[in-house]
Amino acid sequence: MTHFFFLIFKDDKVAKAVGTIALGGPSSNKPLSGLLLTKDFQHHLVSPEDLHSYTNLHSSEITQKLSVPCTVPRSILRTSLCQLYDGVDDIARDSKPSLLVHDSIYVITESRDKVTLEWVSNPVNDMLADSIVAVILQIESNPSSMRVGPVAEISHFGKESKHHLEKIQMLFSKHFGDVQADYHRGIIVINVDGTTAAINFKTHEIECEDPQLKSRVVSLLKHISSAVFPVEKQ
């Protein structure tokens, strides 16, 4: 004799939110993110901080450190990182001058020929750290590929510095027409239809109330600085 048994399985699966993730109750159209735990055909959604309360597992953080040879000036390193990343801050880490990239990666200046990267390991931070290492190795092997900002610093206003300013004034005159230069103070003033832009090559500042004109000045300076001011490797 043959007996037939019919087993019914529900397609819908329900997970209960427990622990701190359930505080405050549900909100309409608000995504709920957590860890999905399955045991004895029951599903629970918990916060990573509560993992040890509902399982025998414990979460931990891994801090990674990587030392990279770097002999270029810190100013070049900082500017190179600023050109690629939005959040680059100057801080002190273990009483050493450091850069904090995206509030995640510490770039610590250990000595004149070495920096150390320190970060909490996760997929995003690991990828970010790899890109920073690539930038450091690039400027270490070819410093001229990275420039210290669109306005090159002129620390000594001698004959050579005046010669550089004369070149810049000539190039700007071809683009904007009315361009005046104060060689002693290291300032070039551009006048376009009554709107002025003052470039101070000592303080790296550009004073201009017209954003469009300022953008044109910065764009032209990026091209001029690469041709006029070489990067000195220290």
N, C-alpha and C positions, 0 to 999 in steps of 0.2 A: 504494500500500500504506500502510495506517495502522498506526502503532506507538503503543502506549499505555505511558506511563511513570507509575509510582506513586511519589510523593514522600511520605515519612513524616516528620512533624514531631512531636517529643515535646512534650507539653503541659507537662511539669515543667521548670522552670528552676532551676538551681542556682547560687548565688552563693558564692564563696569569700571568707572573711574573711581579710584580709591586713593586715600592719602591726601597729600597737600594739593595734588592736581585737581581734586574735587572741591576744594575750598571756594566759596563764593557762588557755587552753582553754575549751571550752563548759561551761556549767552548766545543769542541769536546771531548767526552768520559769523561767529568767532571760531577760528580753527582751534582744535585741541591737540596738543602735541605731547607725546610721552612715549614710554616703553610699553609694548604689548606683551603681556605674560600669559602663557597658556599652560594650564595644569588641570588634569582630570576633566577635559572638555569644557573647562571654564576659562573665560578670558577676562583679564584685568588690565586696565590702563593706569600706569603709575608714573610718577615723576622720577627721573634718574636719581635724585637725592633720596628717594624712598626705596631704592632697589634692595638694600640690605634688610629692610623691614619685612619684605614679602618673599624674599628668596635667600638662599645661602651665598649669593654673589655680593661682591663689594666693588664699587667703582673707585678708580684712582686716577691721578694725573701724572703724566710723564713729562718732566722738564728736560729738554734737550739743549746741549751746548755744542757749538762748533766753532773752532778757531780757524780763521782764514788769513793768509798773508795779505797785508795791505800797507803799501808804503806811500800812497798818494796823500796829499794834504786832506785833513778832515773836511775842509770847506768844499773841496771837489766831491768828496764822497757824499756829503749832505745834499749838495745841489743835484747830483746825479740821481739820488733817491727821490728828491722832491719832483724831479721831472717825470717820474714814473708813478709815484704814489701821492695821494692827496694828504694823508695824515702823517707827517714827519715832525716830531717834537724833540727839542733838546732837553735832556734830563741828566741826572746823575744816578748811576747804578753802581752800588758798592763804592761810592766816593770816586767813581771814574766817569769822565765825560762820555755820554752815550746818546744814541738816537733811538727813539721809540717809533716804530713804523706801524700804523694802523692799530695802535694800542695793543699790539700782540707780540711784535718781534723787537727785542733789544739788540742794538748794534753797539757793543761796548768797545771803546778804544783802550786796548791793553797796553800798547806801546806804539812807537813810531812805525813799526813794521808788522803789526798784527792787530786784528779786531776779533771779537768773539760775539757770535750770535747766540742768543738765548731765547727760548720760547716754550710755551706749553704745547705739547704735541697733539695735533688733530689734523684731519685731512686738509683743511683750509690753511692753517698756520704752516704746515709742512710745505705746501705748495708755495706759499708766500716766502718762506725762508729760502727755498731753492732759487726763486727768482732774484732775491737779494744777493745770494752768493754769486749768481751769474753776472749781476751788475758789478760786483766788486772785482771779480776775475777779469771782466772786460776792461774796466778802467785801469786795473793793475797792468794788464798786458799792453793796453793802448790808451794812455791818458788823454791824448788829443781827441779821442772820440767823444769825450764828455767835456762840456764847457761850464765854467763857473758863472752861470746866469747869462741873461742877455746883455747886461751892462758890465763890461770888463773893468776890474779895479785898476786904477792908476795910483800907485802908492808914492811915486816920486815924479814931481812935475819939472823934469829937466828938459833937455833938448829933445830927447827921444820921445818923451810923453807929449810934448808940444807937436812933434811931427805926426804922432798918431792922431791927435785931435784935429790937426789940419786935414788929414785924410778923411776923417769922419765928417768934418764940416763940409768938405767938398762933395762927398757922397750924398749927404743929406740935402745939400743945396740943389742937386740934380733932381731930387724927388719932391722937395717941399718949397724950394725957392728962397724965401727969406730965412736965413740961418745965421745966427750970431754966436760967437764963441768967446769965452773968458778963459784963456789958457792958464792963467795963474791959479784960478779957483777950480779949474777942471770942469766947467759947466758949458753946455751948449744949449741955446734957446732957439726953438723953432716957432715961427709965426705963420699960421695958415688962416687967412680970412679973419683975422682978429683973435683967433684962438691960439694960445701959446702952450708949448710943452717944453719944460726945462729938465735937462738930463744932467744929473750930478754923477760924474764918474768916480768920485771919491766915496760917496755914501751909498752908491748903487740905487739911488732914488730917481723916480720920474714923476714930476709934478705936472698934471694935466687934468683939466676938468672935463674934457671931451673923451669919453671912453673909446670912441672910434679912432680918433687921432692917436691916442695912447697905444692902442692895439697895433696901428700901423708902425709907430715908432719902435715898439718892442720887436715886431716881426723883422724890421730892417736891421735892428741891432743884433739879432741872432745871427744874421748872415755876415754882418761886418765883424763881429767879435771873433768868429772862427777864422777870419782871414787876417785880422790885424794883431790880435793878442794871442800868442801861443800860451799853452799851459805848461808851466814849469814843474817838472817832477822833483819832489823834495825827498 
